[in-house]
Amino acid sequence: ISDARLKYRPSYQKLNGSAGIVSHLANLLKTKCDYKSYDTTPSWSFSKLAHSIALKKEAGMLGQRIPLDPDKLVSSNASAVIDYLTGQLAKVYPSVNANARHWLTLREELEPTIVKSFELFQQQSAKAAKKRAAKATKHNGGV
């Protein structure tokens, strides 16, 4: 698993901003929910770039890939993000939240990551907007 980021483009901001959430989620699923392995990767879903995650519970191949929409992952509402993740995962892995104690621990540990990712996304977006504005001003002759 790589934390490499796609080359900066405005359309990749949320994908890059949500990468930490997906990575942390996958690691928590492995450690807290008894999955043996996982794979996360960017992929095209519904004509836009998204994350995808596949899990493996037993020996053999990874399970079906689940698309995760970065627009729904980067949010100030951590509870809504966790509900979205739960719904997406349960479509393919219905037993993912079967152990209530493990799932509660996962929710508690993932929530700060969601909040921090949103705050960082906001800061980076503001910084990028300032750079674009300064570049546009310079390009237009300081007008």
C-alpha positions in Angstrom: 0.0 0.0 0.0 1.4 3.4 -1.0 0.6 6.8 0.3 1.8 8.3 -2.9 -0.3 11.2 -4.1 -1.5 11.9 -7.6 0.1 14.8 -9.3 -1.6 18.0 -8.1 -4.7 18.9 -10.1 -7.8 20.6 -8.6 -9.9 17.6 -9.5 -7.7 15.3 -7.4 -7.9 17.5 -4.2 -10.6 15.4 -2.5 -9.1 12.1 -3.7 -5.8 13.1 -2.1 -7.5 14.6 0.9 -9.4 11.4 1.6 -6.5 9.0 1.1 -5.6 9.0 4.8 -9.1 8.1 5.8 -9.2 5.1 3.4 -5.8 3.9 4.5 -6.7 4.2 8.2 -10.0 2.4 7.6 -8.3 -0.5 5.8 -5.7 -0.8 8.6 -8.5 -0.8 11.3 -10.5 -3.4 9.4 -7.4 -5.6 9.3 -6.5 -5.1 13.0 -10.0 -4.8 14.6 -12.4 -6.7 12.4 -10.3 -9.8 11.7 -9.6 -9.3 8.0 -6.4 -10.9 6.9 -5.5 -8.5 4.1 -6.7 -5.5 2.1 -5.9 -3.6 -1.0 -6.7 0.1 -1.6 -6.2 1.9 -4.9 -7.6 4.8 -6.9 -10.0 3.7 -9.6 -12.6 5.2 -12.0 -16.1 4.9 -10.7 -19.1 6.5 -12.3 -16.9 8.6 -14.6 -14.7 10.1 -11.8 -11.7 9.1 -9.8 -12.5 7.4 -6.5 -10.9 5.1 -4.0 -11.6 1.4 -4.1 -11.0 -1.1 -1.3 -11.0 -4.9 -1.4 -10.8 -7.1 1.7 -9.7 -10.7 2.4 -11.1 -12.6 5.4 -9.7 -16.1 4.7 -7.0 -17.7 2.5 -7.6 -17.1 -1.1 -8.2 -14.1 -3.3 -9.3 -10.6 -2.3 -13.0 -10.0 -2.3 -14.9 -7.7 -4.5 -13.8 -4.1 -4.8 -15.9 -1.4 -3.2 -15.8 2.2 -4.7 -15.6 5.0 -2.1 -16.5 8.5 -3.3 -14.0 11.1 -2.1 -16.7 13.7 -2.1 -18.5 11.8 0.6 -15.3 11.1 2.6 -14.1 14.6 3.0 -16.7 16.1 5.2 -17.0 18.0 8.5 -19.6 15.5 9.6 -17.6 12.5 10.7 -20.7 10.5 11.7 -22.1 10.8 8.2 -18.8 9.7 6.7 -18.7 6.6 9.0 -22.3 5.8 8.1 -21.4 6.1 4.4 -18.4 3.8 4.9 -20.6 1.3 6.8 -23.2 1.2 4.1 -20.7 0.8 1.3 -18.8 -1.9 3.1 -21.9 -3.8 4.1 -23.1 -4.1 0.5 -20.3 -6.5 -0.2 -19.1 -7.6 3.2 -22.4 -7.9 5.2 -20.5 -9.2 8.3 -18.1 -6.2 8.5 -19.9 -4.7 11.4 -21.3 -7.9 12.9 -19.1 -7.6 16.1 -20.5 -4.4 17.7 -17.6 -4.0 20.0 -15.0 -4.1 17.2 -17.1 -1.8 15.0 -17.5 0.7 17.8 -13.7 0.7 18.4 -13.2 1.2 14.7 -15.7 4.2 14.6 -14.0 5.8 17.7 -10.5 5.5 16.2 -11.5 6.6 12.7 -13.4 9.7 13.7 -10.3 11.8 14.6 -8.8 10.9 11.2 -11.9 12.1 9.4 -11.9 15.4 11.3 -8.2 16.0 10.8 -8.4 15.1 7.1 -11.2 17.6 6.6 -9.4 20.3 8.4 -6.2 19.7 6.3 -8.2 19.6 3.1 -9.7 23.0 4.0 -6.3 24.5 4.7 -4.8 23.1 1.5 -7.7 24.2 -0.6 -7.5 27.8 0.8 -3.7 27.8 0.2 -4.2 26.5 -3.4 -6.9 29.1 -4.1 -4.5 31.9 -2.9 -1.8 30.6 -5.2 -4.1 30.4 -8.2 -5.3 34.0 -7.5 -1.8 35.3 -7.2 -0.8 33.5 -10.4 -3.8 34.9 -12.2 -3.1 38.4 -11.0 0.6 38.1 -12.1 -0.5 36.7 -15.4 -3.0 39.6 -16.0 -0.3 42.2 -15.4 -1.1 42.9 -11.8 -4.6 44.1 -12.5 
